[in-house]
Amino acid sequence: MNKVLILTYYWPPSGGAGVQRWLKFAKYLPEFGWEPIIITVDPAYAAYPVTDDSLAAELSSSIQIYKTPAVDYFSIYKKDKTKIPTAGFANSIDNSLSGKIQRFIRGNFFIPDPRRGWNEFAFKKACEIIEADGISHVITTSPPHSTQLIGLKIKKKYPGIKWVADLRDPWTDIYYYDQFYPTFISKRIDLEFEKNVLRKADRIITIGSALKKIFSSKVPGITRKIDVISNGYDEEDFINVKPSKPDIFTISYTGTLSDAYPINGFLDAVKNFNLIDKPLILRFIGTVSLKQKELILSETKDLNIEFISYVDHTTAVKYMLETSALLLIIPDHQSSRSIITGKIFEYIASDKPVICLGPVDGDAAEILNETGHGITFDYNDSKGISEYLTALNSDNSIKGKSSSKDYSRTELTKKVVSILEGT
């Protein structure tokens, strides 16, 4: 069986959508003749925003997983070490002087990100495995984008290695980048890191066509080596959970809801819907910023609002299947057209109608249009959202018009194998 070395910072017991992409690929790669060998950070040294112990059961015990130490740079400038910031403070903006100083330090002294404290240890372990097992293919996945610098170093030491760089998010174009107050010099350094990775990787994987365009624009002539492999859903996650229709029309949102996710237009639509005597439950499952929570409560005083803290993946899927409709929000930013949240595919797999707020010409909108599993609205189109809610409430049998099998993890793994075998 062929072997492929996969370097990923996020791995169980880390939770969240970022973990599942390569956890699922690793789960199905052996079915197609590839043995994954994982290098990740030892949880004792890791900086995880959330944990999910249930994900560890996804893999066969035969898969080799190597966990290395790391330097936790977050502890240097983050006073409360129990609160590790998701996406480097993007989901919990503290605009106090102290908060701004912390973000400035993050953006200018830890380039590309503080999790690079893992790199030295991961590189050393990668070299040991490459030489002991005769590894010919290496995959690095990010964020954190510092993981790509390990791939860059491996490629320099072993020029014959076939290196695939998987970039799930934009790098210097990420929507929260400027919140770190990077100086001109810091931006140049970070951009050069990004360009070097794009130049040196043998193949590059992104999750959507808009993100492919962003990376293609950085370095001339690299478009041909960039492939799009979206995130997806695992059919096995839905086998033992039966969908149901709640007695009261319920809209559920799963995941993180930071200040960068515009929700005012949706709240206006919900109020209009409720004013015409149509009962409704609005449920948020996951991490909601304090500012967003206060906004939701102040704007929906007469509604039934539920806030449920972070739950494991199995429970999150259960909530998706026990709702009337699902809410998806794309962060409002110049790169928002390229953002495809991982949960959109599980939303599709749940076969519940999706209310998406974001660019109507973005990648997420394109997927929903293709599958017929929902409608994308401009952030402020409260009238259109309200009309859609009314339609859903009167016909809760609305489902997707086409098969979503193309987004199953097994089908997506076939694409990964095609890239490995063609590199």
N, C-alpha and C positions, 0 to 999 in steps of 0.2 A: 504493500500500500504506500502511495506517495505521502510524504510528510510536509506540512506547512506550519511554520512558526508564526503565532499570532501574538502581538504585543498590544495589550489593552489595559489601561489604568482601571477602568470601571469593570468590575466583575463581582459576582456574589461574594460577600453579603451586601455589596452596594446595590441600591435599588434605583428605580427610575427607568425611563425609556432608553437612555444611552447604553445601558447594560445589555439590553435584550437583543440588539442587532447581531453582535458576534457570539453571544451565548447561543442564539438560535442557529446561526450558521455552523458553529462548532458542533451543535447537536446533530445536524443533518449531513455534514461533510463526509463522515464515514460511509454513508449510503452510496456515495458517488466515488469511492476509492481514494479519499484523502483523509489522512489522520491529522487532526489538529493538535498542536502542542501549544499550550497557553503560558505566557509570561504575564504576570500581573503583580500588583503591589500587595504586600502582606497587610491584611486589615488592621493589624496593630500599629501600622505606620501610615495608614491611609487617611485622606481627608474626604469623607463621603458626606454629601448633604443629607441623604436618606439611605436607609438600609432595608433589605427585603430578604429575609432568610429563606423564604419559600423558593426562591429562584435556584438555589443550589441543587435542588432535586431534578432539574432539567436535564443534566448531563449524565452519561454513563460513567461509572467509577473507573473505567479503563482509560479515560482521557487524562493525559499527563498535564498537570497544572503546577507551575512553579511560581511561588510567591516570594518576592524579594523585599528587603527593607527599603525605606525611603526617608528623605529629610522632609519633615512637615514644615514648609515655609509659612504656612498659614499661622502657625503658632507664634511667629515672630512679630506679626503686626495685628493679629486679631485677638483682642482681649478675652472675649468669650469663646473659648476653644470648643464649647459644646455646640456652637452654632456655625457650622461650616457653610459658607455662602455658595449657593447654586450658581453656576455660570459666573463665578467671580463677582458676586454682589448684584448681579442683574435682576434678581428677583426680590431683593430687599434693600431698596435704596435708602441710605441714611444720609440726609442732606445737612446734618450737623457738621460743624467744623471738623470734629473727630472723624466722622464718616467720610468726608471728602479727602481728608489726609490719608486715610486707609486706602481709598481707591486710587489716589495718586501714587502711593507706594506700590500698590499692586500693578499699576499700569506702566511704571517706569523703572522699577528695580527688580521685577520678576517677569522677564520677557522670554517666551510668550505668555507664561502663566506660572503660578507658584507650584504647580504639581511637577515641575521639572526637577524637583528634588528626588524624584524617582529614577531619573534617566541614567545616572551613573551605575546604579545597581542593576537596572534592567539590561543595560548594554553588556555588562560583564556576564550576566547569566545567559544572554542571547549568544554571545561568543562561545561560551562553554558548550551550549547545545548544538550550535551550528557545526562546531568542530567534532563533537562526539557522535552526532547523528547524521552528518553529511547533508545538512539541510540546504536545499537549493531555492526555496521560496519563503519569503517573509512578508507578513502583512502587519502594518501599523494602522491603528484606527484612532481617530480623534474627533471631538475634543476629549481631553485637553490636547491642544495642538503641540505642546511640548513633546508628546509621544512621537510625533513625526521626526523630531530631531534625532531620536534614537535610530530610526530607519536611515536617516541621512548618514549617520556615523557608521552604521553597519555596512551600507553600500560603499562607503569610502574604504573600509578595511577589507571587505570582500567584494570586489568589483563584479565577480561572476554571479553573485546572488541576484535573484529576480525579486525585486521589491515592489509590492503593491501598497500604495498609500490610500487609505480610505478616509475621506474627509466628510463627516456627517453635517458639518455646519460651515458657514463662511469663516474666514480667519480674521484678517484685518478689516473685513467688511461686516462683521457681526453687528447686529443692531444696537448692542450696548457698549460698543468699543469706546466711544467718546466719553463714557461715564467714568473712565479711568484717567482722564485728563492726560493722555500721552503727549509728551513733548515731540517736537519735530524729529529729534534724534531718535527717540524711542520708536516712533512710527517707522522710520527708515530701517532701523535694526530689525523690527518685527516683519516688515514687508520683505526684507532680504531673506529672512528665514523662510518665509512663505514661498518666495520665488525659487529658492534653492531646492526646497522639497519638490515643487512642481517640475523643476528641470531634471532632477536626478532620479526621481521615481520611474521605474519601468512602466508601470501602469497606475492610473489614478481612478478611484471610484468616488462618485458623489451620489447624493440621494435624489436629485432632480435636475431637469434640463436648465432651469434658470441658474442653479448653482454651478452647473457645468460651464455656462457662459461666463460667469464671474471669474472662475479660475482660468478659463481659456484666455481671457483678456489680460491676464497678468504676464504671461510668457508666450511670445509668438510661436506658433507651430506645434503646440501641445494638444490641440483639440483632438487629434487622431488617437491619442493614448488615454483619453478620459472616457470612462464608461459610466452610465447611469444605472445604479441598482438601488431601487427604493427600499425603504423599510417595509415591513409587512406584518402579517399576523400568523400565528401558529394555530392550525386547525385543532390540534389536541387541547388547546386552552379552552375551547368552547364545547368539547364533547360532553362533559358531565354537568353543564349548566344550562338549564332550560330557560328560554326567553319567556317573559310574561308581560302582561299589559296592566299597569297600575289602575286602580279605581279612579284616582284623581290624576289629571294630566300633569305629567312630571317631566321637567327638563333637567338633565344632569350634565355637569361639567366635571371631567376628571383631569388631575394633574396640577401643575403649578399655575397660579394666576397672579402674575406680578403687576407692577404699576405700568409696565410697557404694553399691557393688553387692554385696548380701549373697550369699555363695556357700557358706556353711557347710552348709546343708541339702542342697544339691546334692552337695557333696563326701561327705557321709555316705551319700547314695544311691549314689554311684559306688562307695564302699568296699563297701557291702552287695552291690552287683551283682558286684563283682570277687571277693568272698569265696566265691561259689558257682561258682567256676571258669569264669567267662565273661571271656575276655581283652578288654581295652579300651584304646583310645588316647584320651587327652584332649589336644586341640590348641587352643592360644590363638594367634590371629593378630592382632597389633596391639600396642598399648601396655598393659602390665600394671603396675600400681603395685608398688613394692618390697614393701609390706606384703601385698598379695594374692598375689604370687608366693611369698613365704615361707610364707604360710598354705597355699597349694595344695601346695607341696612337702612340708611337714611333715605334712599330713593324707593324703597319697596316696603314701607312700614306696614302696609295692610296685607302683605303676602306671606305665605308660609315658606320661610327660608331655612335651609338646613346646611350647616357646615360640618363636614366630616373630615377629620385629619387624615394624614397619609395612611393608606392601607396597602396590604400586600397585593401583588399582581392578580392573584386568583380572585380576591375580593373585589378588586377594581372591575374585572371582567363581569363579575356577578352584578354589580351595580349597572353596568352598561346594558345588560340584558333585561334589567328590571325597571326600565324607564320608558317614557313615551317618545322622547326625542333627546338628542345629544347636542351639546353646544361645543363648538370649536372656535377658538379665537387665534388669529395670527397676529403677532406683535406688529405694531405700526412703525415702520421704518423704511428707509429707501431700499433695503434689501428684502422687504417683506414678500415680494413676488417669488423669491427662491425658497421661502421657508415651508417645509413640509413636516409637520409635527408627526412623531412616531405613532401617536394614538389615532390618527386619522384612519389607519388601516384596520385597527381593531374596532373602531367605530363602524367601518364598512362591514367587517365580519359579523358584527352584532345584528346587522340588517335593520337598524333603527334609523329613522330620518335624522340627518345632520343639518344643523343650523350653523353655518360657517360665517364668521365675520372677518373680512380681509379683502385683499385685492381681487376683484372679480376676474382679472386676467392673470392671476398668479398660478403657480404650480398646484397648490392645494385645490383651487377652484377647478382646474383642469381635470384633476382626478375625480372630484365629485361629479362633474359634468359627464365624464366618461362612464362612470359606474351608475349614475342616476341615484346615488344614495343621499343626496342633499342639495341644498342651494347655498351659494355664497352671496353675501350681501355686503355692500359698503358699510363701514363702521357706523355711519349716521343714518342709515336707511331704516329708521324705526317703522315707517309705514309699511315697507315691504316685508320686514320681519314679522310685524303684527298680522299681516294678511296671511303669511305662511303658517304662523301659529294657529290661526283660525282654521285654515285648511287641514292642518294636521290633526287638530282636535276633532274635526268632523269626520275625518277618515284616517284613523290611526293604523290602517293597514298598509299605508304607503311604504313601499320598500324599493330597493334598488332594481333597476331595469336590466342589469347585465351581470354576468358572473364576475366574482372578484377573485377567482382562482389564481390569476396572474400575480396577485400580491400575497400568496401563501408562502410561508418560509421555505417549503421544499422547492417550489418553482424558482424562488430567488436564489436559493443555494446552487441550483443548476447554473445560473448565470455566473456566480463566483467561480465555480469549477471551470466553466468555459474560459474565463480570464486566466486562471492558473495554468490551464493546459495550453493556452495560446501565448503564454509569456515566456 
